Amino acid sequence: MTSAPGKTTDARDFIARGGGGVALVALAAGALGMAVMVWAFRAEPARAYHSYLTAYVFALSVPLGALGFTLIAHAANTTWPVAIRRLSEASMAVLPLFALLFVPVVFGAARLYPWAQARQWPEPLASVLAHRRAFMNPRAFTIRAAVYIAIWSFFALRLRAVSLRMDTGANALRASAGLRRLSYGGLVVTSVTVAFAGFDWLMSLAPEFSSTMFGAYFIGICLFAGTAWLVLLLAFADARGFSGPLDDSHYHALGRLLLAFLIFLGYLAFFQYLLCWIGNQPDEIAFYLTRARGTYGWESLFLVVGELLLPFIALLSFRLKRRPRQLAAVALWCLASHYVHVHWLVTAESERRGFEWLDLAAFVAVTGLGVGCAILLQRGKSTVAVGDPRYAAALAYRSR
């Protein structure tokens, strides 16, 4: 949607007032899904916890990616993200909820992670687990998770609070400089904690497998998912007049960023596989052999073709990246393939492999509660950062 550069706006014109009904429906669906999962944790524990962890990581990756986008935009001192930054701030505001949603993972650790199971393991796995016990044990695992989520929540809420204060007439130049300084350290701390969360929550599902690239790989997963979500959210908000007077160039910039993160993720995934293939160590290749059989063999093929190649080809198009509906369709495909990616990482280590109805129940539970809370948190607040001193320049941004 194109408008004249420099057009002024008032924050009161973009206050989010509706959506209460949608939020209630989402929360009701999430509560129902969670009730089903509570039952499944007792009746179907062999698969329920893996389905839940899949949904949890999928849903968490979106606000984490939005947090990463916001930190990068502030730290790089770029202008165009100001026009859409409030959407990323709304997405990351829900991060504290994931502390509560992590409780089932804590209680199900013994079902999910071999290092949390009190049983005799054959060699050499027994020696590997004994060596890592000081780091990988239920207490340390829980404490680290609490620290991770607390750090992410602090940066998300602080960045959003200062940004919102700009709309009330606070010293915008000083606040903008403060956000930039906060993001310098925040970007480093968030990157390290997200990487370690990837080690703890995903890589340790297969304790015999180890990869120093896995932390960066999980960062790439989150940035890719978060950016795809922002494309969808921007197209939705723009179609309903909630995003301010944007130009096609803003979609083009976001589409280029989605392509960049897709390449980043594909690079890390490929070279992690390549290094394991070259090394040909039994404890490393088992991770990929497990995901090369049955349903997971088809998922592996889909990830190469569906998650990497097809979006890559589509996002090379200059015209597509400037057309909101077409770009949103690609972003929706990226999010769907992202779920398959997380499913491929998590459920391949379960006793019951493949897709099951519990995957859908867990997805509804976590995403329903997350979306419902995000909508309620945004109500009464402006959806555009009109108080930022660079907002007019952000609207005037044009790319070729």
C-alpha positions in Angstrom: 0.0 0.0 0.0 1.7 3.1 -1.2 1.4 6.6 0.3 3.1 9.9 0.0 6.5 10.1 1.7 6.5 12.1 4.9 2.8 11.7 5.6 2.3 12.3 9.3 0.3 10.1 11.6 -1.1 10.2 15.1 -0.6 7.3 17.5 -4.2 7.6 18.5 -5.2 6.6 14.9 -3.6 3.2 15.4 -4.6 2.2 18.9 -5.5 -1.5 18.9 -9.1 -1.7 20.3 -10.6 -4.8 18.7 -9.7 -8.4 18.7 -11.1 -9.3 22.1 -13.4 -12.0 20.6 -10.5 -13.5 18.6 -8.3 -13.5 21.7 -11.0 -15.3 23.7 -11.5 -17.9 21.0 -7.7 -18.5 20.8 -7.4 -18.7 24.6 -10.4 -21.1 24.7 -8.9 -23.3 22.0 -5.5 -23.2 23.8 -7.1 -24.1 27.1 -9.0 -27.0 25.5 -5.8 -28.2 23.8 -3.9 -28.0 27.0 -6.5 -30.0 28.8 -6.1 -32.7 26.1 -2.4 -32.7 26.6 -2.7 -33.0 30.4 -4.7 -36.1 29.8 -2.2 -37.3 27.2 0.8 -36.8 29.5 -0.7 -39.6 31.7 -2.3 -41.8 29.0 0.1 -41.4 26.1 3.5 -40.3 27.7 5.5 -42.2 25.0 4.6 -39.5 22.5 2.7 -36.7 24.2 5.8 -35.0 25.6 7.6 -35.0 22.2 4.5 -33.6 20.6 4.4 -30.9 23.2 8.1 -30.0 22.9 7.6 -29.7 19.1 4.8 -27.2 19.6 6.6 -25.3 22.3 9.8 -24.9 20.3 7.8 -23.9 17.2 5.8 -21.3 19.0 8.7 -20.0 21.0 10.9 -19.5 17.9 8.5 -16.8 16.6 8.8 -14.3 19.5 12.5 -15.1 19.8 12.9 -14.3 16.1 10.9 -11.1 16.6 13.2 -10.2 19.5 16.2 -10.9 17.3 14.8 -8.6 14.6 14.2 -5.8 17.1 17.6 -6.1 18.6 19.3 -6.1 15.2 17.3 -3.1 14.0 18.3 -1.1 17.1 21.9 -2.1 17.2 22.4 -1.5 13.4 20.6 1.9 13.8 18.7 1.2 10.6 15.7 3.3 9.6 13.2 1.3 7.7 12.4 -1.2 10.5 11.0 1.7 12.6 7.9 1.6 10.3 7.1 -2.0 11.3 8.9 -2.4 14.6 5.8 -2.2 16.7 4.6 -5.5 15.2 7.8 -7.2 16.3 7.4 -5.7 19.7 3.9 -7.0 20.0 5.1 -10.5 19.0 7.9 -10.6 21.5 5.8 -9.3 24.4 4.4 -12.8 25.0 7.8 -14.3 25.9 7.1 -14.4 29.7 4.2 -16.8 29.0 6.7 -19.4 27.8 8.1 -19.7 31.3 4.7 -21.1 32.4 4.4 -23.2 29.2 7.8 -24.8 29.9 6.5 -26.5 33.1 5.3 -29.7 31.2 8.8 -30.0 29.6 10.3 -29.9 33.1 8.0 -32.6 34.4 8.4 -34.7 31.2 12.2 -34.4 31.1 12.7 -38.1 31.9 10.4 -39.0 29.0 12.2 -36.6 26.6 15.9 -36.8 27.5 18.1 -39.9 28.0 20.3 -38.0 30.4 17.3 -37.6 32.7 16.4 -41.2 32.8 17.5 -43.5 35.7 18.5 -46.6 33.8 21.5 -48.5 32.7 22.7 -47.4 29.3 25.1 -49.5 27.1 28.6 -48.3 26.4 29.8 -45.9 25.0 26.5 -43.9 25.7 26.8 -44.6 29.5 30.3 -43.0 29.5 29.0 -40.0 27.5 26.1 -39.4 29.9 28.4 -39.8 33.0 30.8 -37.2 31.5 28.1 -34.7 31.0 26.1 -35.3 34.2 27.4 -32.1 35.9 25.9 -30.0 33.1 23.0 -32.2 31.9 20.9 -33.0 34.9 17.3 -32.1 35.8 18.1 -29.3 38.3 20.7 -27.5 36.1 18.4 -28.0 33.1 15.5 -26.3 34.9 17.6 -23.5 36.3 19.2 -22.7 32.9 15.8 -22.7 31.2 14.4 -20.2 33.8 17.5 -17.9 33.3 17.1 -18.1 29.5 13.4 -17.1 29.5 14.0 -14.4 32.2 16.7 -12.8 30.1 14.6 -12.9 26.9 11.6 -11.5 28.7 13.6 -8.7 30.3 15.0 -7.5 26.9 11.6 -7.9 25.2 9.6 -6.0 27.8 12.2 -3.3 28.3 12.6 -2.6 24.6 8.8 -2.5 24.2 8.2 -0.3 27.2 10.7 2.3 26.1 9.3 2.3 22.6 5.7 2.8 23.9 6.8 5.7 26.1 7.9 7.6 23.0 4.2 7.8 22.0 3.5 9.7 25.2 5.8 12.6 24.5 9.0 11.3 26.3 12.4 12.5 25.1 12.4 10.4 21.9 16.0 11.1 20.9 17.3 10.1 24.3 15.0 7.0 24.4 16.2 6.0 20.9 19.8 6.2 21.9 19.1 4.2 25.1 17.4 1.4 23.0 20.4 1.3 20.8 22.8 0.9 23.7 20.6 -1.7 25.3 20.5 -3.7 22.1 24.3 -3.8 21.8 24.6 -6.0 24.9 21.2 -7.6 24.4 22.1 -8.9 21.0 25.2 -10.7 22.5 23.4 -12.1 25.6 20.3 -13.2 23.7 22.4 -14.9 21.0 24.4 -16.9 23.6 21.3 -17.9 25.6 19.4 -18.9 22.5 22.3 -21.0 21.4 22.5 -22.8 24.7 18.8 -23.3 24.7 19.2 -25.1 21.4 21.9 -27.3 23.0 19.7 -28.1 26.1 16.3 -28.5 24.6 17.0 -30.0 21.1 20.5 -31.4 20.7 20.4 -33.2 24.0 17.4 -35.3 22.8 20.1 -37.4 21.1 22.9 -37.2 23.8 25.4 -39.2 21.7 25.2 -36.4 19.1 27.2 -33.2 19.5 27.8 -30.3 17.1 29.3 -27.0 17.9 27.2 -25.5 15.1 23.9 -26.5 16.7 23.6 -23.3 18.7 24.0 -21.1 15.6 21.7 -23.4 13.8 18.9 -22.9 16.4 19.5 -19.1 16.2 19.0 -19.4 12.4 15.8 -21.4 13.0 14.4 -18.6 15.2 15.4 -15.7 13.0 13.8 -17.5 9.9 10.6 -18.2 11.8 10.3 -14.8 13.3 10.8 -13.0 10.1 8.3 -15.1 8.2 5.8 -14.4 11.0 6.5 -10.6 10.7 5.7 -10.8 7.0 2.3 -12.4 7.7 1.6 -10.0 10.5 2.5 -6.9 8.4 0.4 -8.1 5.5 -2.6 -8.6 7.8 -2.1 -5.3 9.6 -1.6 -3.4 6.4 -4.7 -4.8 4.8 -6.8 -3.5 7.7 -5.1 -0.2 8.0 -3.3 -0.9 11.3 0.3 -0.5 10.0 0.6 3.1 8.9 1.1 4.4 5.4 3.7 1.9 4.1 5.3 1.5 0.7 6.0 -1.7 -1.3 9.7 -1.1 -0.4 9.0 -2.1 3.2 7.8 -5.5 2.0 10.8 -5.7 -0.3 13.2 -5.0 2.6 11.5 -7.6 4.9 11.4 -10.1 2.0 15.1 -9.6 1.5 15.7 -10.2 5.2 13.6 -13.4 5.0 15.8 -14.6 2.1 19.0 -13.8 4.0 17.9 -15.8 7.1 16.8 -18.7 4.8 20.3 -18.7 3.3 21.9 -18.5 6.7 19.8 -21.4 8.0 20.4 -23.5 4.9 24.1 -22.9 5.1 24.3 -24.0 8.8 22.1 -27.0 8.2 24.1 -28.2 5.2 27.6 -27.8 6.7 26.6 -29.4 9.9 25.5 -32.4 7.9 28.5 -32.2 5.6 31.0 -32.2 8.6 29.2 -35.2 10.1 29.3 -37.0 6.8 33.0 -36.3 6.3 33.9 -37.4 9.9 31.7 -40.5 9.6 31.7 -41.1 13.3 29.1 -43.5 14.6 27.9 -41.2 17.4 27.4 -38.4 15.0 25.9 -40.0 11.9 23.3 -41.8 14.1 21.5 -38.5 14.4 21.0 -38.3 10.6 20.5 -42.1 10.1 17.6 -41.9 12.5 16.1 -39.1 10.3 16.7 -40.9 7.0 14.2 -43.8 7.5 10.5 -44.0 7.1 8.4 -40.9 7.5 11.5 -38.9 8.5 13.2 -39.7 5.2 10.4 -38.0 3.4 10.6 -35.1 5.9 14.3 -34.8 5.2 13.6 -34.6 1.5 10.8 -32.0 2.1 13.1 -29.8 4.2 15.7 -29.7 1.4 13.1 -29.0 -1.4 10.2 -27.5 0.5 11.8 -25.4 3.2 15.0 -24.4 1.3 14.9 -24.6 -2.5 11.3 -23.5 -3.3 11.2 -20.4 -1.0 14.8 -19.6 -2.1 13.7 -19.5 -5.8 10.5 -17.6 -5.0 12.3 -15.0 -2.9 14.8 -14.3 -5.6 12.0 -12.5 -7.5 12.1 -8.7 -7.1 8.4 -8.3 -8.0 7.2 -11.0 -5.6 8.9 -9.3 -2.6 7.0 -6.1 -3.4 3.6 -7.8 -3.6 2.1 -8.2 0.0 -0.2 -11.1 -0.8 2.4 -13.2 -2.7 5.1 -12.5 -0.2 2.7 -13.4 2.6 1.9 -16.7 0.8 5.6 -17.6 0.7 5.9 -16.6 4.4 3.0 -18.9 5.3 4.7 -21.7 3.5 7.9 -21.0 5.3 6.2 -21.2 8.7 4.5 -24.5 7.7 7.8 -26.0 6.6 9.4 -24.6 9.8 7.0 -26.7 11.8 8.0 -29.8 9.8 11.6 -28.9 10.6 11.0 -28.7 14.3 9.0 -31.9 14.2 11.9 -33.6 12.3 14.3 -32.5 15.1 12.1 -33.6 18.1 9.8 -36.5 17.3 12.4 -38.6 15.6 13.8 -39.4 19.1 10.4 -40.5 20.4 9.2 -44.1 20.9 6.3 -43.5 18.5 7.6 -41.8 15.3 5.8 -40.0 12.6 2.9 -37.6 12.7 0.1 -38.2 15.3 -3.0 -36.4 16.4 -1.3 -35.4 19.6 0.9 -33.1 17.4 -2.2 -31.1 16.5 -3.5 -31.0 20.0 -0.2 -29.7 21.3 0.0 -27.1 18.5 -3.5 -25.8 19.3 -2.6 -25.7 23.0 0.6 -23.7 22.8 -0.2 -21.4 19.8 -3.7 -20.7 21.0 -2.6 -19.5 24.4 0.3 -17.6 22.8 -1.8 -15.8 20.2 -4.6 -15.0 22.6 -2.2 -13.5 25.1 -0.4 -11.5 22.4 -3.6 -9.9 21.2 -4.7 -9.0 24.7 -1.3 -7.5 25.5 -1.5 -5.3 22.4 -5.0 -3.9 23.1 -5.0 -0.2 23.9 -1.5 0.3 22.5 -0.5 1.9 19.1 0.5 -0.6 16.4 2.9 2.0 14.8 6.0 3.6 16.5 4.9 7.2 15.5 6.8 8.6 18.5 10.2 7.5 17.2 12.2 10.4 15.8 13.0 8.4 12.7 9.4 7.3 11.9 8.9 9.9 9.1 12.2 8.9 7.5 11.2 5.2 7.8 7.9 5.9 5.9 10.0 7.7 3.2 12.2 4.6 2.7 12.4 3.4 -0.9 14.3 0.5 -2.4 15.1 -0.4 -6.0 
